[in-house]
Amino acid sequence: MRSAVAALAGVFVVAGATGDVHPDARKVLGETVKAYRSLKSVRMETTYTGNPGGFTKPLRSLLTMRRPNLLLYEIWQTVPGVMANSVMRYLCDGKHLFIYNQAERYYTREKAPRDLKSLRLSNAGIEYAAMTGADPFAGIERQARSVRLEGMAEVEGEPVDVVLIDTGTADRTAEARFFISRNDRLIRRFTFESIPIAKEPKAPPPPRERLNPDDPPEQELRQLPVRFGYDTKVTPNVKAPDSLFGWEAPADALLYEPLHQMLSPDREWRPGYVIVGKDGKRQKPLTFRDLVKMGKQQQRRRR
């Protein structure tokens, strides 16, 4: 499953593009990246609209971050054929990073990265990428046909500059608009629209044999318009207590651990059972580290 949020990172890429980037638009985008990098904490509540065009459709998301490495990111989405409203949860409590997939009913646990730069989330959007120190607009002149300021607008009564990024091709239009606050240079709204460009009709090729009777006719396999966007309520430098980043395992999910983690000598996990000796006293369960240590001791004795 690929999320539409992750797909946003690719809306700018156009092979061989030679972009016309206006200096005022570049300045606004640069100030936006700088604003996200300077945030010490933030809360972003986002609502998505439209159709992302075949990707997993997001409904809403909530991201709360506090540097250096505290994070709670939840995204509710429609997973085709699985669940109409399922959540993906990413939680870093400073010591561990937990990822919960409700649709698949599992969660993972690993050592927490020391900072956001090392805590990369591919589906958390352009804003989070800028928080980690990346520049999602780097080399934009090679990625878009044109970038310009389209004017000023209002989002929820707040004045914003509208930056238009045109990544269209000969086959279809593609226009991304960022509505960037004039007060703090954070993004309040994003829209993306892509429409196929009508061309002179050509003689249709002879129809191919339909191997699967359930397949649609060839004339129905056509490119469709894509309209997608979101609105974000942003609270910069919010007070985020430690309790907000506390982890509680979901009752319906199992812990998934890759084999390399289970066999790691640094593994601190101990089984959830108790061993009782013949004398009735509890004994410490053996971990993988204990077994490695015992094996080395036996080798030394044999020598």
Helices and strands as residue ranges (DSSP letters): H 4-7, G 8-10, E 20-21, H 23-37, E 41-51, E 57-66, E 70-79, E 83-93, E 96-101, E 106-111, G 116-118, H 125-131, G 140-142, E 146-155, E 158-166, E 175-181, E 187-194, G 218-220, E 226-236, G 242-245, E 254-255, H 259-262, E 275-276, E 282-283, H 288-302
